Amino acid sequence: MSAGPGPAAITIPPERPGRAAPPDLAERRGQMQAAVDAGTWKTARPPVETSLHGARTLRFRPAAAPRGYMLQLHGGGFRIGRPEFESLFAEALVDRCGIEVIVPQYRLAPEGPFPAGLNDAWAALEAVAAEAGDAPLILGGDSAGGGLAAGLAVLAAARGGPRIDALVLLSPWLDLTVSAPAYAENAGDPMFSRESAEVAAELYLQGFDPTHPLASPLLAPIAAYPPTLISVGTGEVLRDDALRFHAKLLAAGVDSRLSAIAGMDHVAVVRGMDLPGSRETFEAVAAFVEERLG
């Protein structure tokens, strides 16, 4: 692994035109919309739908004034995801910790290849940071959203802000080279395979260098970085991304916590609290958030 650019040299590359979604992807998106319409991710209290820097956004608010804010970036392999995916997890965290969880939509591939989604996430981070003021600000994401969140923290360190008080990464996809041993060792991962990762990475990168530090934050230089909690199932193909990033953060002197659970599927805590490992993961996240809230 090369040293790569120093933190101060990291910049977002120019946006590029994308291409139309293939028919199978368009069909999957339609299925996701149908699931949303059917109430698959319906919460006890409906979120407030707003616009954040021009992007459709769901806000999950506590009954009282929020103790802090969390910007949560949804997963979906950079190509499918919707803010509704985070609804159940967000509501549970609001109820437990009294924070406001904000979930924006970012542009998806292949219509919006890298760095379109990253630019949208950065704009959302700046907007939420301005709104939060001195209140605690936590940045989170799952799967592809975890990769975006990790990239934002790298970029914020390089730019000297916005301030991020903590990072929560749930089964994060941090290395788009799709080369870790876990892709072979955990080939039975029912949620995310090597083939899925390769297809998603191609749609997202469209020929761009997968080793760019904002595309693959695992390969980024780490100087300043917020306290971080990383969650992963040990049977996931993304296991090595999580373990290696945790080790890299520790080596850089960052306060990093790892929750690695056997038998837990990809982003289980986002998909349902009744899934194996979900409750344990949620308790780890809630305790970490409470610690950050002080």
C-alpha positions in Angstrom: 0.0 0.0 0.0 1.6 3.3 -1.1 1.7 6.3 1.2 -0.5 8.3 -1.2 -1.1 12.0 -0.9 -0.7 13.8 2.4 -4.0 14.9 4.2 -3.7 18.5 3.1 -3.4 17.5 -0.6 -6.7 15.5 -0.6 -9.3 17.2 -2.8 -12.6 16.1 -4.4 -12.0 15.5 -8.2 -14.3 17.2 -10.7 -17.7 15.7 -11.4 -18.2 13.7 -14.6 -21.2 12.8 -16.7 -22.8 9.5 -15.9 -24.9 7.1 -17.9 -28.4 5.7 -17.7 -29.2 2.9 -15.2 -29.4 -0.6 -16.8 -32.8 -2.2 -16.9 -32.1 -4.6 -14.0 -31.0 -1.7 -11.7 -34.1 0.3 -12.7 -36.2 -2.7 -11.8 -34.6 -3.1 -8.4 -35.1 0.6 -7.7 -38.8 0.2 -8.6 -39.0 -2.7 -6.1 -37.5 -0.5 -3.4 -40.0 2.2 -4.1 -42.8 -0.4 -3.9 -41.5 -1.6 -0.6 -41.4 2.0 0.7 -45.0 2.6 -0.5 -46.1 -0.6 1.2 -44.7 0.7 4.6 -41.7 -1.7 4.9 -39.8 0.9 6.8 -42.7 2.7 8.5 -41.9 4.1 11.9 -44.2 4.8 14.9 -43.8 8.5 14.3 -43.4 9.6 10.7 -40.2 11.5 9.9 -40.3 15.1 8.7 -39.6 15.2 5.0 -37.5 18.3 4.1 -34.9 19.5 1.7 -31.3 19.8 2.7 -29.1 21.8 0.3 -31.6 20.8 -2.4 -31.7 17.1 -1.6 -34.7 15.2 -0.3 -34.1 14.5 3.4 -35.8 12.7 6.2 -35.5 14.1 9.8 -36.2 11.9 12.8 -36.8 14.2 15.7 -37.1 13.7 19.5 -40.1 15.0 21.4 -37.9 17.5 23.2 -35.1 19.7 22.0 -32.3 17.5 20.5 -29.3 16.8 22.6 -27.2 16.6 19.4 -27.4 15.8 15.7 -26.5 12.8 13.6 -26.1 12.9 9.9 -26.7 9.4 8.7 -25.8 8.3 5.1 -27.8 5.4 3.7 -26.3 2.3 2.0 -27.3 0.6 -1.2 -24.0 0.1 -3.1 -24.0 3.7 -4.3 -26.8 2.8 -6.7 -30.0 1.8 -5.0 -30.3 3.4 -1.6 -33.0 5.6 -0.1 -33.3 7.6 3.2 -36.1 5.2 4.2 -33.6 2.4 4.6 -32.4 4.1 7.9 -35.9 4.7 9.4 -36.1 1.9 12.0 -32.5 2.4 13.2 -32.9 6.2 13.2 -36.1 6.1 15.2 -34.6 3.7 17.8 -31.6 5.9 18.2 -33.7 9.0 18.6 -35.8 7.3 21.3 -32.7 6.1 23.2 -30.4 9.1 22.9 -32.7 12.1 22.3 -30.8 13.2 19.2 -32.1 14.3 15.8 -31.1 11.9 13.0 -31.0 13.5 9.5 -30.9 11.2 6.5 -30.4 12.9 3.1 -30.7 11.4 -0.4 -27.5 11.7 -2.4 -27.1 11.2 -6.1 -26.8 7.5 -7.2 -24.7 5.8 -9.8 -24.5 5.2 -12.7 -26.3 8.5 -13.4 -24.1 10.3 -10.8 -20.7 8.6 -10.7 -18.0 9.4 -8.1 -17.7 12.0 -6.8 -21.4 13.2 -7.2 -22.7 11.4 -4.1 -19.7 12.5 -2.1 -20.3 16.1 -3.1 -24.0 15.8 -2.0 -22.9 14.3 1.3 -20.4 17.0 1.9 -23.0 19.7 1.3 -25.3 18.0 3.8 -22.5 17.8 6.4 -21.8 21.5 6.0 -25.5 22.3 6.3 -26.0 20.2 9.4 -22.8 21.5 11.0 -24.1 25.0 10.6 -27.4 24.0 12.1 -25.9 22.2 15.0 -23.6 25.0 16.1 -21.9 24.0 19.3 -24.2 20.9 19.8 -22.5 17.5 19.3 -22.5 16.4 15.7 -22.1 12.7 14.9 -21.6 11.4 11.3 -22.7 7.9 10.5 -23.4 5.6 7.6 -23.9 1.9 6.6 -22.3 0.0 3.8 -21.7 2.4 0.9 -22.9 5.2 3.2 -20.3 4.2 5.7 -17.7 4.6 3.0 -19.0 8.1 2.2 -19.0 9.0 5.9 -15.4 7.8 6.3 -14.4 9.8 3.2 -16.1 12.9 4.6 -14.1 12.6 7.8 -10.9 12.3 5.8 -11.9 15.4 3.8 -12.9 17.4 6.9 -9.5 16.7 8.5 -7.8 17.9 5.3 -9.9 21.1 5.1 -9.9 21.8 8.8 -13.6 21.3 9.3 -16.5 21.1 9.7 -16.1 19.7 13.1 -17.2 16.0 13.5 -17.4 14.8 17.1 -17.8 11.1 16.3 -18.1 8.6 13.5 -20.4 5.5 13.4 -19.6 3.1 10.6 -21.9 0.1 10.1 -20.5 -2.6 7.8 -18.6 0.1 5.9 -17.4 -0.3 2.4 -14.0 1.3 2.5 -11.9 -0.2 -0.3 -13.3 -0.2 -3.8 -10.5 -2.3 -5.2 -12.6 -5.3 -4.1 -9.4 -7.2 -3.3 -9.5 -8.2 0.4 -9.2 -11.9 1.3 -12.7 -11.8 2.9 -14.3 -11.7 -0.5 -13.1 -15.3 -1.0 -13.2 -16.4 2.6 -16.7 -15.1 3.2 -18.1 -15.9 -0.3 -21.2 -17.2 1.3 -22.2 -13.7 2.5 -25.9 -13.7 1.6 -26.2 -9.9 1.4 -23.2 -8.6 -0.5 -21.0 -10.8 -2.7 -17.8 -10.1 -4.6 -19.8 -10.0 -7.9 -22.2 -7.4 -6.3 -19.2 -5.4 -5.1 -17.5 -5.5 -8.5 -20.7 -4.4 -10.4 -21.4 -1.6 -7.9 -17.8 -0.3 -7.9 -17.9 -0.2 -11.7 -21.2 1.7 -11.8 -19.9 4.1 -9.2 -16.3 4.7 -10.4 -16.8 4.3 -14.2 -13.1 4.1 -14.9 -11.9 6.3 -12.0 -9.0 5.2 -9.9 -10.4 3.0 -7.0 -7.4 3.9 -4.8 -8.3 7.6 -4.6 -8.4 8.3 -0.8 -12.0 9.7 -1.0 -13.2 6.7 -3.1 -11.5 4.2 -0.8 -11.0 5.8 2.7 -9.1 2.7 3.9 -6.2 3.9 1.6 -6.3 7.5 2.8 -3.7 9.0 5.1 -5.0 9.4 8.6 -3.7 12.4 10.7 -6.7 13.9 12.6 -9.8 11.8 12.8 -12.8 11.8 15.2 -13.5 9.0 17.7 -15.0 6.1 15.7 -17.1 3.1 16.2 -17.0 0.4 13.5 -19.5 -2.5 13.4 -19.2 -5.6 11.2 -20.3 -9.2 11.0 -17.3 -11.6 10.8 -18.9 -13.5 8.0 -19.2 -10.5 5.7 -17.1 -9.8 2.6 -16.5 -6.4 4.1 -15.0 -7.8 7.3 -11.5 -6.9 6.3 -12.4 -3.3 5.4 -13.7 -2.9 8.9 -10.8 -4.7 10.7 -8.1 -3.0 8.7 -9.6 0.5 9.1 -9.9 -0.1 12.8 -6.2 -1.1 13.0 -5.2 1.9 10.9 -7.0 4.3 13.2 -5.5 2.8 16.3 -2.0 3.0 14.7 -2.7 6.7 14.1 -3.7 7.3 17.7 -7.4 7.6 17.0 -10.0 6.5 19.6 -11.5 3.6 17.5 -13.9 0.9 18.8 -14.6 -2.3 16.9 -17.8 -4.4 17.3 -17.2 -7.6 15.3 -20.0 -10.2 15.7 -20.1 -13.7 14.4 -23.3 -14.7 12.7 -24.4 -11.1 12.0 -25.4 -10.3 8.4 -24.5 -7.1 6.5 -26.0 -4.0 8.1 -28.3 -6.1 10.3 -29.0 -3.3 12.8 -30.4 -1.1 10.0 -32.5 -3.9 8.6 -34.2 -5.0 11.8 -33.7 -5.2 15.5 -34.8 -8.9 15.6 -31.9 -10.1 13.4 -28.9 -11.8 14.9 -26.4 -9.3 16.3 -28.7 -6.3 15.8 -29.5 -5.7 19.4 -25.9 -6.1 20.5 -24.8 -3.7 17.8 -27.5 -1.1 18.6 -26.5 -1.2 22.3 -22.8 -0.5 21.3 -23.9 2.4 19.0 -26.2 3.9 21.7 -23.5 3.7 24.4 -20.9 5.3 22.0 -23.3 8.1 21.1 -24.2 8.7 24.8 -20.5 9.0 25.5 -20.1 11.6 22.8 -23.1 13.5 24.2 -21.2 13.8 27.4 
